[in-house]
Amino acid sequence: MSDIPHKAPDAPAPEGARPVPTVPYPQILLGQPALVTGANSGIGEAVALGLAQAGADVVVNYVSHPESAEEVAHKIVGFGRKAIVIKADVSKEDEVIAMFKQAITAFGTLHISVSNAGLQRDSSLIDMTLEQWNTVIGVNLTGQFLTQREAAREFLRRGIDEKISVAAGKMICMSSVHQVIPWAGHVNYASSKGGIKLLMESMAQELAPHRIRVNAIGPGAIRTPINTSAWNTPEAYESLMTLVPYKRIGEPSDIAQAAVWLASDNSDYVTGTTMFVDGGMTLYPGFATGG
């Protein structure tokens, strides 16, 4: 486990951003260890840090850039929580099973599982290779199935401990606005996110009688390394804002706050739903003036 205290410096406000409200995290996840896949950057990092600030010890999963994963773990320790860093490719069954075994050995159990790991391999339909298709489906969709299957096995094994949480476990699947908005030139990515929707809903239906809650978060345009070209110049940012009625780009912290709420007992009657955190992108802003 990482045990070196670290406090991240305050980051300057990025160009084009409006102020994002800073909401302190109440300690509502104490005693509830969490696992976050793809937690070494972007949304995954923010979610891991948010869960830790709310009281959870966190498994930081990564597949590349171990130094970034260690830095996230150091930040978690700086919040007074425990962190363990585990390398695993979520598209590989044996690595996911081994990751959960290591995590449960370290923390005794898990109460929260966030399947966030995802990637893009963009191409037009006619030029897309089978490798590009399989890579995206393997990580984005199969990886979520494997991760949440192992989480369900642990939640069912342990059962409910109402001193910790009124639910046996909480699963959060990271989806996208593209589970409902088609995306030409990204058929593999959009298909994976559409698949996550029904994977999440079907798991929620199956597991609800066991008091295991399953939900998804559908981010819109979020300022992360995966989509830098969409926001890193004034021209790109202005063009992006034509798709966002709320007229600001989302920040990873916006997603983290949603994840903390979904992982807590404050959302105990919420299961089988996708929370879109998108500034209104799913409102189809092109129709705001009649289409």
ZICOR-V725298 format. One record per residue. N is the residue number from 1. PHI is phi in whole degrees, -180 to 180 (999 if undefined). BURIAL is 1 if it has 16 or more other ideal C-beta (glycine too) atoms within 10 Angstrom, else 0. Layout:
{{N/PHI/BURIAL} {N/PHI/BURIAL}}
//
This chain:
{{1/999/0} {2/-78/1} {3/-139/0} {4/-102/0} {5/-59/0} {6/-153/0} {7/-117/0} {8/-70/0} {9/-68/0} {10/-66/0} {11/-83/0} {12/-67/0} {13/-66/0} {14/-70/0} {15/-61/0} {16/90/1} {17/-87/0} {18/-88/0} {19/-60/0} {20/-104/0} {21/-57/0} {22/-95/0} {23/-110/0} {24/-65/0} {25/-87/1} {26/-70/0} {27/-82/0} {28/-98/1} {29/-121/1} {30/-60/0} {31/78/0} {32/-122/1} {33/-60/1} {34/-127/1} {35/-120/1} {36/-127/1} {37/-84/1} {38/59/1} {39/-96/1} {40/-96/1} {41/-166/1} {42/57/1} {43/-63/1} {44/-60/1} {45/-62/1} {46/-61/1} {47/-65/1} {48/-59/1} {49/-69/1} {50/-63/1} {51/-61/1} {52/-65/1} {53/-64/1} {54/-88/1} {55/114/1} {56/-87/1} {57/-77/1} {58/-135/1} {59/-88/1} {60/-99/1} {61/-90/1} {62/-153/1} {63/-125/1} {64/-147/0} {65/59/0} {66/-61/0} {67/-65/0} {68/-69/1} {69/-64/1} {70/-65/1} {71/-65/1} {72/-62/1} {73/-62/1} {74/-63/1} {75/-65/1} {76/-61/1} {77/-62/1} {78/-63/1} {79/-88/1} {80/87/0} {81/-111/1} {82/-95/1} {83/-144/1} {84/-131/1} {85/-104/1} {86/-132/1} {87/-86/0} {88/-162/1} {89/-87/1} {90/-69/1} {91/-83/1} {92/-112/1} {93/-58/0} {94/-64/0} {95/-73/1} {96/-68/1} {97/-61/0} {98/-64/0} {99/-62/1} {100/-66/1} {101/-61/0} {102/-66/0} {103/-64/1} {104/-70/1} {105/-63/0} {106/-73/1} {107/-110/1} {108/89/0} {109/-167/1} {110/-132/1} {111/-114/1} {112/-134/1} {113/-131/1} {114/-114/1} {115/-91/1} {116/-110/1} {117/-55/1} {118/-163/1} {119/-153/1} {120/-125/1} {121/-138/1} {122/-80/0} {123/-171/0} {124/-64/0} {125/-57/0} {126/-72/0} {127/-102/0} {128/-69/1} {129/-89/0} {130/-63/0} {131/-63/0} {132/-61/1} {133/-63/1} {134/-64/0} {135/-63/1} {136/-69/1} {137/-64/1} {138/-63/1} {139/-81/1} {140/-72/1} {141/-111/1} {142/-61/1} {143/-62/1} {144/-70/1} {145/-58/1} {146/-64/1} {147/-64/1} {148/-77/1} {149/-63/0} {150/-66/1} {151/-63/1} {152/-60/1} {153/-61/0} {154/-72/1} {155/-62/1} {156/-69/0} {157/-62/0} {158/-81/1} {159/78/0} {160/-90/0} {161/-123/0} {162/-68/0} {163/-69/0} {164/-103/1} {165/-159/1} {166/-77/0} {167/-107/1} {168/-73/1} {169/-177/1} {170/-129/1} {171/-112/1} {172/-127/1} {173/-101/1} {174/-85/1} {175/-108/1} {176/-173/1} {177/-58/1} {178/-81/1} {179/-79/1} {180/-127/1} {181/-102/1} {182/-59/0} {183/-143/0} {184/-60/0} {185/85/0} {186/-142/1} {187/-63/1} {188/-69/1} {189/-66/1} {190/-63/1} {191/-65/1} {192/-65/1} {193/-74/1} {194/-62/1} {195/-66/1} {196/-60/1} {197/-56/1} {198/-79/0} {199/-60/1} {200/-60/1} {201/-65/1} {202/-70/0} {203/-64/1} {204/-62/1} {205/-63/0} {206/-71/0} {207/-97/1} {208/-56/0} {209/-62/0} {210/-94/0} {211/60/1} {212/-109/1} {213/-98/1} {214/-129/1} {215/-140/1} {216/-130/1} {217/-116/1} {218/-111/1} {219/-66/1} {220/-96/1} {221/-80/1} {222/-118/1} {223/-76/1} {224/-135/1} {225/-62/0} {226/-69/0} {227/-131/1} {228/-54/0} {229/-65/0} {230/-83/1} {231/-142/1} {232/-87/0} {233/-130/0} {234/-56/0} {235/-67/0} {236/-65/0} {237/-64/1} {238/-62/0} {239/-65/0} {240/-61/1} {241/-66/1} {242/-67/0} {243/-99/1} {244/-123/1} {245/-56/0} {246/-77/0} {247/62/0} {248/-149/1} {249/-74/1} {250/-78/1} {251/-111/1} {252/-53/1} {253/-64/1} {254/-62/1} {255/-73/1} {256/-61/1} {257/-66/1} {258/-65/1} {259/-65/1} {260/-61/1} {261/-64/1} {262/-66/1} {263/-83/1} {264/-101/1} {265/-70/1} {266/-63/0} {267/-111/1} {268/-61/0} {269/-96/0} {270/-112/0} {271/-152/1} {272/77/1} {273/-124/0} {274/-105/1} {275/-93/1} {276/-82/1} {277/-118/1} {278/-143/1} {279/60/1} {280/94/0} {281/-59/1} {282/-77/1} {283/-84/0} {284/53/0} {285/-61/1} {286/-62/0} {287/-97/0} {288/-62/0} {289/-111/0} {290/102/0} {291/83/0}}
//
